[in-house]
Amino acid sequence: MEAVEFAINVIVEGELLFMALNSGRVNENLRRVWVFLRRTHIYPADSTTAGIYGEIKSELFAHFGPRERAARRRTSIHQLGFDDNDLWIAATALQHNLTVVSADTDFHRIAEVRPLPLESWRP
C-alpha cells in the first residue's frame, strides 16, 4: 500500500485545538491533538495566502451574493453559506497546489467559482 502524504494549515490546527478544548475529555483530546500535530506538516498563512483568500471571497460574493451593490455590502460571507475558515483552507491549498480532503460541501461551492482539487475519504 502506497503511503499518503498529507498536511494541514494553521487554520485546521486552530480548529483541532478548539475542538479538543471544548470536548468532554479536554486533557485526553489535547494530548491526542498535540501528538498528531508533532507528526504533521502545517502550512502557515502569509500575505500570499491572504491575497488568494481575498480573491476567493470576492468571487464568492460576485457569484452567490446579491446583485445590488448596497445589499452586497450588508451581506456577510456566513449569510452566503460559507465559513471564513474554509476560505483560508482553500486559499492555502491553491497557494501550494494541494488537494483539499473534506466532505464539507462548502469546498464544492468554492470550486464553482475557483477550481479547487477536492477529494472525500468518507465511504
Buried (B, 14 or more C-beta within 10 A) or exposed (E): EEEEEEEBBBBBBEBBBEEBEEBEEEEEBBEBBEEEBEEEEEBEBEEEBEEBBEBBBEBBBEEBBBEEEEEEEEBEBEEBEBEEBBBBBBBBBBBEEBEBBBEBEBBBBBBEBBEBEBEEEEE
